């Protein structure tokens, strides 16, 4: 099932992406996604912290991950009695 829209990366969109990349200090792929969203009056939803604070972007922070050792606390370690 198709849930998105393909957007052609033409010269205008590429130039807008370059401007946005410089303005917001975004990596190339991120700036292309932002330029495409803006060109189509769409809100960009992301968990990528590079986008935090940018208008027209809905930044959704990742949930705090449990520490990797939390589940191992009850497991015996090698060499323990």
DRENBARO-106527 format. One record per atom (N, C-alpha, C, O, CB): chain; x, y, z; residue in one letter; residue number from 1; atom name. Coordinates in nm, 4 decimals. Glycine has a CB too. Example, Ala and Ser with C-alpha at 12.3 -4.5 7.8 and 13.67 -1.06 7.14 Angstrom:
! DRENBARO-106527
A	1.3190	-0.5690	0.7800	A	1	N
A	1.2300	-0.4500	0.7800	A	1	CA
A	1.3200	-0.3300	0.7800	A	1	C
A	1.4236	-0.3319	0.8465	A	1	O
A	1.1308	-0.4473	0.9046	A	1	CB
A	1.2850	-0.2250	0.7080	S	2	N
A	1.3670	-0.1060	0.7140	S	2	CA
A	1.2900	0.0030	0.7870	S	2	C
A	1.3409	0.1138	0.8039	S	2	O
A	1.4084	-0.0598	0.5725	S	2	CB
END
This chain:
! DRENBARO-106527
A	0.0834	-0.1170	0.0000	X	1	N
A	0.0000	0.0000	0.0000	X	1	CA
A	0.0883	0.1239	0.0000	X	1	C
A	0.1830	0.1326	0.0782	X	1	O
A	-0.0952	-0.0005	0.1205	X	1	CB
A	0.0595	0.2159	-0.0836	X	2	N
A	0.1369	0.3381	-0.0957	X	2	CA
A	0.0814	0.4438	-0.0011	X	2	C
A	-0.0375	0.4753	-0.0063	X	2	O
A	0.1362	0.3892	-0.2410	X	2	CB
A	0.1654	0.4981	0.0842	X	3	N
A	0.1197	0.5974	0.1805	X	3	CA
A	0.1913	0.7308	0.1657	X	3	C
A	0.1676	0.8222	0.2447	X	3	O
A	0.1384	0.5454	0.3201	X	3	CB
A	0.2762	0.7434	0.0687	X	4	N
A	0.3525	0.8663	0.0517	X	4	CA
A	0.3421	0.9184	-0.0891	X	4	C
A	0.2711	0.8631	-0.1732	X	4	O
A	0.4972	0.8444	0.0877	X	4	CB
A	0.4133	1.0242	-0.1130	X	5	N
A	0.4166	1.0864	-0.2448	X	5	CA
A	0.5618	1.0987	-0.2888	X	5	C
A	0.6470	1.1455	-0.2133	X	5	O
A	0.3465	1.2257	-0.2435	X	5	CB
A	0.5884	1.0564	-0.4105	X	6	N
A	0.7226	1.0740	-0.4651	X	6	CA
A	0.7388	1.2192	-0.5079	X	6	C
A	0.6484	1.2783	-0.5671	X	6	O
A	0.7483	0.9772	-0.5848	X	6	CB
A	0.8535	1.2750	-0.4775	X	7	N
A	0.8817	1.4137	-0.5123	X	7	CA
A	1.0082	1.4146	-0.5973	X	7	C
A	1.1119	1.3625	-0.5562	X	7	O
A	0.8978	1.5036	-0.3840	X	7	CB
A	0.9991	1.4739	-0.7153	X	8	N
A	1.1153	1.4821	-0.8038	X	8	CA
A	1.2151	1.5834	-0.7483	X	8	C
A	1.1772	1.6923	-0.7052	X	8	O
A	1.0725	1.5209	-0.9479	X	8	CB
A	1.3411	1.5465	-0.7500	X	9	N
A	1.4462	1.6374	-0.7044	X	9	CA
A	1.4951	1.7163	-0.8253	X	9	C
A	1.5920	1.6792	-0.8915	X	9	O
A	1.5645	1.5592	-0.6356	X	9	CB
A	1.4253	1.8262	-0.8519	X	10	N
A	1.4645	1.9103	-0.9648	X	10	CA
A	1.5625	2.0178	-0.9168	X	10	C
A	1.5968	2.0237	-0.7987	X	10	O
A	1.3394	1.9755	-1.0314	X	10	CB
A	1.6062	2.1015	-1.0088	X	11	N
A	1.7067	2.2028	-0.9756	X	11	CA
A	1.6564	2.3000	-0.8691	X	11	C
A	1.7317	2.3379	-0.7794	X	11	O
A	1.7468	2.2799	-1.1010	X	11	CB
A	1.5303	2.3404	-0.8783	X	12	N
A	1.4749	2.4340	-0.7805	X	12	CA
A	1.4728	2.3768	-0.6398	X	12	C
A	1.5072	2.4447	-0.5431	X	12	O
A	1.3351	2.4739	-0.8206	X	12	CB
A	1.4320	2.2510	-0.6299	X	13	N
A	1.4276	2.1861	-0.4989	X	13	CA
A	1.5692	2.1655	-0.4454	X	13	C
A	1.5931	2.1807	-0.3256	X	13	O
A	1.3530	2.0510	-0.5076	X	13	CB
A	1.6620	2.1312	-0.5326	X	14	N
A	1.8013	2.1124	-0.4905	X	14	CA
A	1.8617	2.2430	-0.4392	X	14	C
A	1.9335	2.2428	-0.3392	X	14	O
A	1.8853	2.0580	-0.6070	X	14	CB
A	1.8335	2.3535	-0.5064	X	15	N
A	1.8847	2.4829	-0.4604	X	15	CA
A	1.8226	2.5232	-0.3272	X	15	C
A	1.8915	2.5755	-0.2396	X	15	O
A	1.8576	2.5911	-0.5651	X	15	CB
A	1.6927	2.4988	-0.3118	X	16	N
A	1.6255	2.5289	-0.1848	X	16	CA
A	1.6849	2.4420	-0.0727	X	16	C
A	1.7048	2.4889	0.0393	X	16	O
A	1.4713	2.5053	-0.1968	X	16	CB
A	1.7122	2.3173	-0.1041	X	17	N
A	1.7736	2.2273	-0.0056	X	17	CA
A	1.9114	2.2789	0.0354	X	17	C
A	1.9468	2.2743	0.1533	X	17	O
A	1.7851	2.0839	-0.0624	X	17	CB
A	1.9882	2.3273	-0.0600	X	18	N
A	2.1207	2.3815	-0.0296	X	18	CA
A	2.1091	2.5028	0.0621	X	18	C
A	2.1870	2.5173	0.1563	X	18	O
A	2.1948	2.4196	-0.1592	X	18	CB
A	2.0117	2.5900	0.0348	X	19	N
A	1.9904	2.7080	0.1198	X	19	CA
A	1.9517	2.6667	0.2618	X	19	C
A	2.0042	2.7198	0.3596	X	19	O
A	1.8812	2.7990	0.0595	X	19	CB
A	1.8600	2.5720	0.2714	X	20	N
A	1.8164	2.5249	0.4028	X	20	CA
A	1.9288	2.4555	0.4786	X	20	C
A	1.9414	2.4695	0.6002	X	20	O
A	1.6985	2.4305	0.3881	X	20	CB
A	2.0098	2.3807	0.4052	X	21	N
A	2.1230	2.3137	0.4673	X	21	CA
A	2.2200	2.4130	0.5299	X	21	C
A	2.2701	2.3912	0.6402	X	21	O
A	2.1954	2.2280	0.3653	X	21	CB
A	2.2460	2.5226	0.4585	X	22	N
A	2.3343	2.6261	0.5125	X	22	CA
A	2.2690	2.6983	0.6300	X	22	C
A	2.3332	2.7233	0.7321	X	22	O
A	2.3715	2.7269	0.4031	X	22	CB
A	2.1416	2.7314	0.6147	X	23	N
A	2.0698	2.8059	0.7183	X	23	CA
A	2.0608	2.7288	0.8498	X	23	C
A	2.0839	2.7845	0.9571	X	23	O
A	1.9303	2.8404	0.6697	X	23	CB
A	2.0267	2.5995	0.8405	X	24	N
A	2.0021	2.5197	0.9605	X	24	CA
A	2.1159	2.4229	0.9916	X	24	C
A	2.1068	2.3444	1.0860	X	24	O
A	1.8735	2.4427	0.9451	X	24	CB
A	2.2232	2.4283	0.9124	X	25	N
A	2.3400	2.3395	0.9313	X	25	CA
A	2.2977	2.1923	0.9288	X	25	C
A	2.3315	2.1143	1.0178	X	25	O
A	2.4117	2.3715	1.0655	X	25	CB
A	2.2229	2.1574	0.8243	X	26	N
A	2.1718	2.0215	0.8077	X	26	CA
A	2.2566	1.9430	0.7094	X	26	C
A	2.3115	2.0004	0.6154	X	26	O
A	2.0267	2.0242	0.7610	X	26	CB
A	2.2679	1.8120	0.7298	X	27	N
A	2.3295	1.7266	0.6280	X	27	CA
A	2.2452	1.7304	0.4997	X	27	C
A	2.1274	1.7658	0.5035	X	27	O
A	2.3440	1.5800	0.6802	X	27	CB
A	2.3049	1.6946	0.3887	X	28	N
A	2.2388	1.7041	0.2588	X	28	CA
A	2.1044	1.6317	0.2538	X	28	C
A	2.0043	1.6906	0.2131	X	28	O
A	2.3289	1.6488	0.1525	X	28	CB
A	2.1009	1.5059	0.2943	X	29	N
A	1.9756	1.4296	0.2874	X	29	CA
A	1.8664	1.4948	0.3715	X	29	C
A	1.7503	1.4987	0.3307	X	29	O
A	1.9983	1.2852	0.3341	X	29	CB
A	1.9034	1.5460	0.4891	X	30	N
A	1.8057	1.6117	0.5757	X	30	CA
A	1.7516	1.7384	0.5103	X	30	C
A	1.6317	1.7652	0.5161	X	30	O
A	1.8683	1.6451	0.7115	X	30	CB
A	1.8394	1.8154	0.4487	X	31	N
A	1.7950	1.9395	0.3857	X	31	CA
A	1.7050	1.9123	0.2649	X	31	C
A	1.6143	1.9907	0.2371	X	31	O
A	1.9158	2.0230	0.3431	X	31	CB
A	1.7284	1.8036	0.1936	X	32	N
A	1.6413	1.7667	0.0813	X	32	CA
A	1.5029	1.7286	0.1328	X	32	C
A	1.4020	1.7684	0.0746	X	32	O
A	1.7026	1.6495	0.0000	X	32	CB
A	1.4974	1.6521	0.2413	X	33	N
A	1.3670	1.6148	0.2986	X	33	CA
A	1.2906	1.7385	0.3449	X	33	C
A	1.1700	1.7489	0.3229	X	33	O
A	1.3855	1.5169	0.4168	X	33	CB
A	1.3606	1.8327	0.4092	X	34	N
A	1.2959	1.9551	0.4562	X	34	CA
A	1.2469	2.0394	0.3393	X	34	C
A	1.1353	2.0912	0.3434	X	34	O
A	1.3921	2.0365	0.5430	X	34	CB
A	1.3276	2.0540	0.2361	X	35	N
A	1.2878	2.1322	0.1192	X	35	CA
A	1.1656	2.0710	0.0521	X	35	C
A	1.0758	2.1435	0.0093	X	35	O
A	1.4035	2.1420	0.0193	X	35	CB
A	1.1613	1.9393	0.0425	X	36	N
A	1.0462	1.8718	-0.0189	X	36	CA
A	0.9209	1.8927	0.0650	X	36	C
A	0.8134	1.9178	0.0105	X	36	O
A	1.0740	1.7210	-0.0359	X	36	CB
A	0.9334	1.8827	0.1959	X	37	N
A	0.8177	1.9037	0.2838	X	37	CA
A	0.7658	2.0465	0.2701	X	37	C
A	0.6450	2.0679	0.2588	X	37	O
A	0.8548	1.8743	0.4311	X	37	CB
A	0.8555	2.1434	0.2709	X	38	N
A	0.8135	2.2827	0.2589	X	38	CA
A	0.7494	2.3117	0.1233	X	38	C
A	0.6524	2.3870	0.1146	X	38	O
A	0.9322	2.3750	0.2805	X	38	CB
A	0.8039	2.2517	0.0183	X	39	N
A	0.7498	2.2742	-0.1159	X	39	CA
A	0.6075	2.2212	-0.1307	X	39	C
A	0.5316	2.2674	-0.2160	X	39	O
A	0.8395	2.2090	-0.2195	X	39	CB
A	0.5724	2.1249	-0.0479	X	40	N
A	0.4391	2.0636	-0.0563	X	40	CA
A	0.3521	2.0969	0.0647	X	40	C
A	0.2539	2.0281	0.0928	X	40	O
A	0.4520	1.9126	-0.0695	X	40	CB
A	0.3896	2.2035	0.1359	X	41	N
A	0.3159	2.2490	0.2541	X	41	CA
A	0.2872	2.1331	0.3505	X	41	C
A	0.1773	2.1223	0.4049	X	41	O
A	0.1842	2.3159	0.2117	X	41	CB
A	0.3854	2.0483	0.3704	X	42	N
A	0.3715	1.9320	0.4576	X	42	CA
A	0.4532	1.9535	0.5847	X	42	C
A	0.5508	2.0285	0.5858	X	42	O
A	0.4166	1.8025	0.3848	X	42	CB
A	0.4119	1.8875	0.6895	X	43	N
A	0.4886	1.8872	0.8126	X	43	CA
A	0.5795	1.7653	0.8107	X	43	C
A	0.5342	1.6538	0.7849	X	43	O
A	0.3956	1.8870	0.9380	X	43	CB
A	0.7060	1.7863	0.8377	X	44	N
A	0.8019	1.6769	0.8426	X	44	CA
A	0.8043	1.6215	0.9846	X	44	C
A	0.8379	1.6932	1.0789	X	44	O
A	0.9441	1.7242	0.7980	X	44	CB
A	0.7690	1.4954	1.0000	X	45	N
A	0.7727	1.4280	1.1303	X	45	CA
A	0.9028	1.3502	1.1399	X	45	C
A	0.9367	1.2743	1.0491	X	45	O
A	0.6493	1.3334	1.1497	X	45	CB
A	0.9753	1.3681	1.2485	X	46	N
A	1.1038	1.3014	1.2601	X	46	CA
A	1.1461	1.2837	1.4056	X	46	C
A	1.1006	1.3559	1.4943	X	46	O
A	1.2094	1.3791	1.1847	X	46	CB
A	1.2334	1.1868	1.4279	X	47	N
A	1.2993	1.1691	1.5566	X	47	CA
A	1.4476	1.2069	1.5463	X	47	C
A	1.5247	1.1841	1.6394	X	47	O
A	1.2838	1.0233	1.6055	X	47	CB
A	1.4859	1.2640	1.4338	X	48	N
A	1.6239	1.3044	1.4098	X	48	CA
A	1.6489	1.4386	1.4790	X	48	C
A	1.5870	1.5391	1.4440	X	48	O
A	1.6536	1.3139	1.2567	X	48	CB
A	1.7385	1.4402	1.5760	X	49	N
A	1.7654	1.5600	1.6551	X	49	CA
A	1.8216	1.6744	1.5715	X	49	C
A	1.8202	1.7888	1.6169	X	49	O
A	1.8613	1.5272	1.7666	X	49	CB
A	1.8714	1.6471	1.4502	X	50	N
A	1.9196	1.7550	1.3629	X	50	CA
A	1.8081	1.8540	1.3308	X	50	C
A	1.8353	1.9702	1.3008	X	50	O
A	1.9770	1.6970	1.2328	X	50	CB
A	1.6837	1.8092	1.3368	X	51	N
A	1.5691	1.8921	1.3003	X	51	CA
A	1.5076	1.9671	1.4179	X	51	C
A	1.4172	2.0482	1.3978	X	51	O
A	1.4644	1.8071	1.2363	X	51	CB
A	1.5535	1.9426	1.5380	X	52	N
A	1.4925	2.0034	1.6558	X	52	CA
A	1.4985	2.1560	1.6469	X	52	C
A	1.6047	2.2136	1.6235	X	52	O
A	1.5624	1.9544	1.7840	X	52	CB
A	1.3828	2.2206	1.6659	X	53	N
A	1.3744	2.3661	1.6659	X	53	CA
A	1.3495	2.4291	1.5303	X	53	C
A	1.3406	2.5515	1.5204	X	53	O
A	1.4981	2.4212	1.7212	X	53	CB
A	1.3380	2.3488	1.4258	X	54	N
A	1.3134	2.4037	1.2920	X	54	CA
A	1.1626	2.4154	1.2696	X	54	C
A	1.0897	2.3180	1.2888	X	54	O
A	1.3790	2.3143	1.1817	X	54	CB
A	1.1149	2.5341	1.2291	X	55	N
A	0.9723	2.5490	1.1998	X	55	CA
A	0.9312	2.4539	1.0869	X	55	C
A	1.0125	2.4199	1.0009	X	55	O
A	0.9395	2.6956	1.1617	X	55	CB
A	0.8069	2.4123	1.0878	X	56	N
A	0.7499	2.3193	0.9886	X	56	CA
A	0.7975	2.1758	1.0095	X	56	C
A	0.7697	2.0884	0.9274	X	56	O
A	0.7861	2.3647	0.8475	X	56	CB
A	0.8686	2.1515	1.1184	X	57	N
A	0.9131	2.0165	1.1526	X	57	CA
A	0.8543	1.9802	1.2876	X	57	C
A	0.8614	2.0582	1.3825	X	57	O
A	1.0691	2.0062	1.1548	X	57	CB
A	0.7967	1.8621	1.2957	X	58	N
A	0.7509	1.8120	1.4247	X	58	CA
A	0.8533	1.7108	1.4727	X	58	C
A	0.8572	1.5965	1.4271	X	58	O
A	0.6075	1.7484	1.4150	X	58	CB
A	0.9359	1.7558	1.5660	X	59	N
A	1.0403	1.6708	1.6226	X	59	CA
A	0.9796	1.5906	1.7363	X	59	C
A	0.9217	1.6477	1.8287	X	59	O
A	1.1624	1.7550	1.6721	X	59	CB
A	0.9923	1.4598	1.7303	X	60	N
A	0.9390	1.3693	1.8319	X	60	CA
A	1.0584	1.3006	1.8976	X	60	C
A	1.1185	1.2110	1.8383	X	60	O
A	0.8382	1.2638	1.7697	X	60	CB
A	1.0935	1.3418	2.0198	X	61	N
A	1.2108	1.2816	2.0843	X	61	CA
A	1.1932	1.1318	2.1045	X	61	C
A	1.0828	1.0836	2.1299	X	61	O
A	1.2378	1.3489	2.2184	X	61	CB
A	1.3029	1.0599	2.0931	X	62	N
A	1.3009	0.9161	2.1182	X	62	CA
A	1.2809	0.8931	2.2667	X	62	C
A	1.3284	0.9707	2.3496	X	62	O
A	1.4315	0.8481	2.0687	X	62	CB
A	1.2109	0.7868	2.2996	X	63	N
A	1.1933	0.7516	2.4402	X	63	CA
A	1.3281	0.7113	2.4967	X	63	C
A	1.4115	0.6542	2.4264	X	63	O
A	1.0891	0.6372	2.4577	X	63	CB
A	1.3488	0.7410	2.6232	X	64	N
A	1.4746	0.7042	2.6880	X	64	CA
A	1.4892	0.5534	2.6869	X	64	C
A	1.3989	0.4798	2.7268	X	64	O
A	1.4809	0.7585	2.8328	X	64	CB
A	1.6030	0.5097	2.6412	X	65	N
A	1.6296	0.3658	2.6364	X	65	CA
A	1.6842	0.3223	2.7706	X	65	C
A	1.7622	0.3934	2.8341	X	65	O
A	1.7288	0.3299	2.5220	X	65	CB
A	1.6420	0.2042	2.8127	X	66	N
A	1.6947	0.1515	2.9384	X	66	CA
A	1.8418	0.1177	2.9193	X	66	C
A	1.8852	0.0833	2.8094	X	66	O
A	1.6145	0.0262	2.9853	X	66	CB
A	1.9161	0.1277	3.0254	X	67	N
A	2.0580	0.0938	3.0151	X	67	CA
A	2.0727	-0.0540	2.9823	X	67	C
A	1.9926	-0.1368	3.0257	X	67	O
A	2.1330	0.1284	3.1462	X	67	CB
A	2.1735	-0.0851	2.9072	X	68	N
A	2.1911	-0.2225	2.8606	X	68	CA
A	2.2174	-0.3190	2.9744	X	68	C
A	2.1905	-0.4382	2.9597	X	68	O
A	2.3042	-0.2295	2.7615	X	68	CB
A	2.2685	-0.2729	3.0862	X	69	N
A	2.2981	-0.3612	3.1972	X	69	CA
A	2.1807	-0.3834	3.2910	X	69	C
A	2.1910	-0.4652	3.3824	X	69	O
A	2.4124	-0.3073	3.2738	X	69	CB
A	2.0701	-0.3139	3.2719	X	70	N
A	1.9575	-0.3220	3.3651	X	70	CA
A	1.8989	-0.4627	3.3721	X	70	C
A	1.8597	-0.5070	3.4800	X	70	O
A	1.8493	-0.2233	3.3248	X	70	CB
A	1.8921	-0.5325	3.2619	X	71	N
A	1.8329	-0.6654	3.2618	X	71	CA
A	1.9310	-0.7731	3.3058	X	71	C
A	1.8911	-0.8870	3.3300	X	71	O
A	1.7803	-0.6978	3.1248	X	71	CB
A	2.0565	-0.7390	3.3163	X	72	N
A	2.1579	-0.8383	3.3512	X	72	CA
A	2.1908	-0.8386	3.4998	X	72	C
A	2.2714	-0.9202	3.5444	X	72	O
A	2.2836	-0.8135	3.2718	X	72	CB
A	2.1316	-0.7512	3.5755	X	73	N
A	2.1668	-0.7376	3.7169	X	73	CA
A	2.1467	-0.8680	3.7930	X	73	C
A	2.2243	-0.8977	3.8838	X	73	O
A	2.0842	-0.6270	3.7812	X	73	CB
A	2.0454	-0.9464	3.7589	X	74	N
A	2.0186	-1.0681	3.8337	X	74	CA
A	2.0944	-1.1885	3.7782	X	74	C
A	2.0974	-1.2937	3.8421	X	74	O
A	1.8706	-1.0964	3.8337	X	74	CB
A	2.1543	-1.1754	3.6630	X	75	N
A	2.2275	-1.2868	3.6029	X	75	CA
A	2.3646	-1.2996	3.6678	X	75	C
A	2.4304	-1.1990	3.6940	X	75	O
A	2.2415	-1.2674	3.4502	X	75	CB
A	2.4081	-1.4224	3.6938	X	76	N
A	2.5409	-1.4402	3.7545	X	76	CA
A	2.6503	-1.4001	3.6541	X	76	C
A	2.6335	-1.4148	3.5330	X	76	O
A	2.5608	-1.5885	3.8009	X	76	CB
A	2.7588	-1.3510	3.7052	X	77	N
A	2.8709	-1.3170	3.6190	X	77	CA
A	2.9744	-1.4276	3.6250	X	77	C
A	2.9775	-1.5050	3.7207	X	77	O
A	2.9331	-1.1820	3.6594	X	77	CB
A	3.0569	-1.4352	3.5262	X	78	N
A	3.1613	-1.5384	3.5220	X	78	CA
A	3.2581	-1.5129	3.6373	X	78	C
A	3.3042	-1.4007	3.6582	X	78	O
A	3.2370	-1.5382	3.3836	X	78	CB
A	3.2873	-1.6176	3.7102	X	79	N
A	3.3799	-1.6076	3.8217	X	79	CA
A	3.3139	-1.5742	3.9533	X	79	C
A	3.3817	-1.5699	4.0560	X	79	O
A	3.4821	-1.5061	3.7921	X	79	CB
A	3.1825	-1.5502	3.9539	X	80	N
A	3.1160	-1.5214	4.0818	X	80	CA
A	3.0787	-1.6526	4.1489	X	80	C
A	3.0543	-1.7513	4.0795	X	80	O
A	2.9895	-1.4324	4.0610	X	80	CB
A	3.0735	-1.6571	4.2812	X	81	N
A	3.0431	-1.7809	4.3519	X	81	CA
A	2.8997	-1.8261	4.3306	X	81	C
A	2.8590	-1.9293	4.3840	X	81	O
A	3.0693	-1.7639	4.4990	X	81	CB
END
